[in-house]
Amino acid sequence: MSRPFITIDLEKIEHNARTITRLCGKYGIEVAGVTKVTCGMPQVGKAMLRGGVTAIGESRMENILRLKANGVNAPFMLLRIPPLSAVEDIVTSVDISLNSELSVIAALSEAAHRRGLVHKIIIMVDLGDLREGVWPDDLLPMSREIMELPGVRIVGLGANLSCYGGVVPSEENMGRLVACARDLEGHLGIQLQYVSGGNSSALNLIASGKMPRGINHMRIGEGILLGRETVKRAPWPGTYQDAFLLNAEVIELKEKPSIPVGETGEDAFGRKPVFEDKGEMLRAILNIGREDVDVAGMAPDDERLSILGASSDHLLVDVTVAGDEIRLGDDLRFGLNYSALLAAMTSMYVEKRPLREGVVEQPHKGIVMIGVPSAMILRAPSVVERLVRGYGVIKPHIPGGVEIWSPGPGVASYLIPGFERLGFHVVNKGDLSFPFLSKEFATESSTFEDRKALVIRIAEEVAPHIQESVSEDCIPIVMSSHPAASLGVYLGLSRLSNRPGLIVFSAHGGFKVALEEGEERISRMTLAAALGYGDEELASCGGISPKLEPENIVLVGLRDVGSEEAKLITRSRIKVFTMEDIDALGMREVSYRALRAAGMGTWGLHVTLDLSVLDPTVAPGVMKPVNGGISYRETHLAMEMIAMSGLLRSLDVVGFSPERDPEMVTARVISEFILSLFGKKILGQ
Ligand SMILES: *Cc1c(COP(=O)(O)O)cnc(C)c1O
């Protein structure tokens, strides 16, 4: 673990938010906390809400989704003017957007109206800063047209200063905004809920008591996060400036001259450096550079240190004054300005450590592992013996070669230490106990009706565990050798008030509805049943049908599908990326598109990993191996991208075959994939 890291003191952020919201509250001003510089870090959003902000302002949809998926329960305000291409996502995922273009508002209107929604908009007025906003003369004619549109409602006016033109908020320009609002209310006969005056540059005007009455809303980022107003960047009274500290390690520490030796040319960034001769100095090299931060925006926490310069991956610090207090391997800390903070929060090389009471606060409370056993025919005694040794959990041998088996404990033995290293709290529920599971269900003579009854029963047993874990803000991981265990997971999800989107990694569609000769039967019907197709009893198990909405379902890695099944998949309107799509687009693009399709408008993501999606050379121990699956590297990439999106809310991993995996190769490799889904990097951590 030698990455640079940034500590994020959530208590200081909460305190700063409280200072600012109290100040604003005194003047009747509500505050939306702006999290964009932290890339929508959920812990930061929660700290701001604890400190009294009434909404979260964000400039990017990805960040809003990440915040929502991780339990940030607040109205969301989209700050950046929406692109035409994103209106569908915005009306489903955002409460209020800031707008200045009539054609975008018309598109929002159309998208919202089609869904029976009303989307709230704040019209931005340009008071002279020349970034976003309608010129005041155009406000009334444009608003008249907006009033004709169904599906959108004007709830306020807003302005943004000090961003491009550096125009400072004043009694005069803020007064003009209030006048625009009153004028609009008079002409249109409406009441505006918000007159949103601006950002952290308005703090001085507010504190001086001169902010015109009528301004009742602000959108504050930097003031809360870095404790500064932004006209002069002066520290704001009663706030902390060091909620964020960047830490990097000393990797070289040597006495060197202060002037380079030899003829000098351009440096690595094309500049001709100049040096001042300070004689010999003690110089530290740190493992951070321009790749990760804006060096000009960093200031050493220890005032005796000074930054000499940086290349892509190295930061040079003069530590002469501190002398032998600094040692090789020490972490040195730096305060950051807005631009350095933005770079550090965006850099994938900088680890983020949101701290509350000194410990890293995870976006969720922990992980709950649940094993779902099934009955299996394991004929070869040697296999059984090896499984008992490896997994240690095969239930007593039932005469006739049937065993009751679950991959849960075996995989857990690899996973739990890995999760603990990542800092997650893990509850291992072990295998669910199914006294009704017996050998009849595994023998080839069992009927479709028998098996269906079993699957329904298992689904009903699994569902409450999912509901419970997710509602307690934990991430459940269900493991089973039976793909039908997913049905129970989907049933559990369907009972939640907020339904997640779904990405299913599987070689098979799961869309069989008719019984055909020689097929795996119910395990191939899961997705169809969850969408309400096929066998009535199966589809309506648990009393909810359909359990899932097709809009937010994505199937990835499809390569083994019957022709009837293919027709139904098309009809179902779920989104599919076949192996051919992955070959053509690459896994990065496919994962990106899958995340968008499953994540938009939902409150998070469930992932089903049916092991059949993997190439059998990667995971040999699967129920129905099909050649040509996704590779080791592709799987890690997809898992890492899902981890980075911050959208994951629950997971099920199905399709293990113990018979094909006596050495537990598959169990090991799957554990690696799961860890990477929870943020473990192949390198780095
Ligand atoms: C970023 C942003 C803010 C917040 O600005 P701070 O200076 O961080 O307070 C407010 N409004 C809009 C439109 C923004 O884009």
PDBQT file of the ligand as one rigid body, heavy atoms in Angstrom, charges set to zero:
ROOT
HETATM    1  C1  LIG A 701     -20.022  24.687  -8.775  1.00  0.00    +0.000 C 
HETATM    2  C2  LIG A 701     -21.236  25.451  -8.720  1.00  0.00    +0.000 A 
HETATM    3  C3  LIG A 701     -21.660  26.019  -7.515  1.00  0.00    +0.000 A 
HETATM    4  C4  LIG A 701     -20.863  25.927  -6.237  1.00  0.00    +0.000 C 
HETATM    5  O1  LIG A 701     -19.729  26.767  -6.294  1.00  0.00    +0.000 OA
HETATM    6  P1  LIG A 701     -18.750  26.966  -5.058  1.00  0.00    +0.000 P 
HETATM    7  O2  LIG A 701     -17.868  28.075  -5.448  1.00  0.00    +0.000 OA
HETATM    8  O3  LIG A 701     -18.024  25.690  -4.886  1.00  0.00    +0.000 OA
HETATM    9  O4  LIG A 701     -19.584  27.287  -3.885  1.00  0.00    +0.000 OA
HETATM   10  C5  LIG A 701     -22.857  26.697  -7.509  1.00  0.00    +0.000 A 
HETATM   11  N1  LIG A 701     -23.596  26.815  -8.650  1.00  0.00    +0.000 NA
HETATM   12  C6  LIG A 701     -23.207  26.283  -9.822  1.00  0.00    +0.000 A 
HETATM   13  C7  LIG A 701     -24.054  26.463 -11.025  1.00  0.00    +0.000 C 
HETATM   14  C8  LIG A 701     -22.015  25.591  -9.900  1.00  0.00    +0.000 A 
HETATM   15  O5  LIG A 701     -21.633  25.070 -11.072  1.00  0.00    +0.000 OA
ENDROOT
TORSDOF 0
